[in-house]
């Protein structure tokens, strides 16, 4: 499980949240690189946990 650090020197990592009847958050990773690959988890206090596995490939 990867822990997102918004204060790391890497920079370019943020979350955009749209609030409404159904809220939605999006994790943005600018200039993604293979080291950003891994299992990401969203664990909101008022909903079920969601997981996704991300593979960043050299292209």
Contact map, one row per residue, 1 for C-alpha under 8 A:
11100000000000000000000000000000000001111000000000000000000
11110000000000000000000000000000000001111000000000000000000
11111000000000000000000000000000000000010000000000000000000
01111100000000000000000000000000000000000000000000000000000
00111111000000000000000000000000000000000000000000000000000
00011111001011000000000000000000000000000000000000000000000
00001111101000000000000000000000000000000000000000000000000
00001111111000000000000000000000000000000000000000000000000
00000011111000000000000000000000000000000000000000000000000
00000001111110000000000000000000000000000000000000000000000
00000111111110000000000000000000000000000000000000000000000
00000000011111000000000000011110000000000000000000000000000
00000100011111100000000000111100000000000000000000000000000
00000100000111110000000000111000000000000000000000000000000
00000000000011111000000011110000000000000000000000000000000
00000000000001111100000011110000000000000000000000000000000
00000000000000111110001111000000000000000000000000000000000
00000000000000011111001110000000000000000000000000000000000
00000000000000001111111100000000000000000000000000000000000
00000000000000000111111000000000000000000000000000000000000
00000000000000000011111000000000000000000000000000000000000
00000000000000000011111100000000000000000000000000000000000
00000000000000001111111110000000000000000000000000000000000
00000000000000001110011111000000000000000000000000000000000
00000000000000111100001111100000000000000000000000000000000
00000000000000111000000111110000000000000000000000000000000
00000000000011110000000011111000000000000000000000000000000
00000000000111110000000001111100000000000000000000000000000
00000000000111000000000000111111000000000000000000000000000
00000000000110000000000000011111000000000000000000000000000
00000000000100000000000000001111100000000000000000000000000
00000000000000000000000000001111110100000000000000000001000
00000000000000000000000000000011111110000000000000000001110
00000000000000000000000000000001111110000000000000000011110
00000000000000000000000000000000111110000000000000000001000
00000000000000000000000000000001111111000000000000000111000
00000000000000000000000000000000111111100000000000001111000
11000000000000000000000000000000000111110000000000001110000
11000000000000000000000000000000000011111000000000111100000
11100000000000000000000000000000000001111100000000111100000
11000000000000000000000000000000000000111110000011110000000
00000000000000000000000000000000000000011111000011100000000
00000000000000000000000000000000000000001111101111000000000
00000000000000000000000000000000000000000111111110000000000
00000000000000000000000000000000000000000011111000000000000
00000000000000000000000000000000000000000001111100000000000
00000000000000000000000000000000000000000011111110000000000
00000000000000000000000000000000000000000011011111000000000
00000000000000000000000000000000000000001111001111100000000
00000000000000000000000000000000000000001110000111110000000
00000000000000000000000000000000000000111100000011111000000
00000000000000000000000000000000000000111000000001111100000
00000000000000000000000000000000000011110000000000111110000
00000000000000000000000000000000000111110000000000011111000
00000000000000000000000000000000010111000000000000001111100
00000000000000000000000000000001111110000000000000000111110
00000000000000000000000000000000110000000000000000000011111
00000000000000000000000000000000110000000000000000000001111
00000000000000000000000000000000000000000000000000000000111
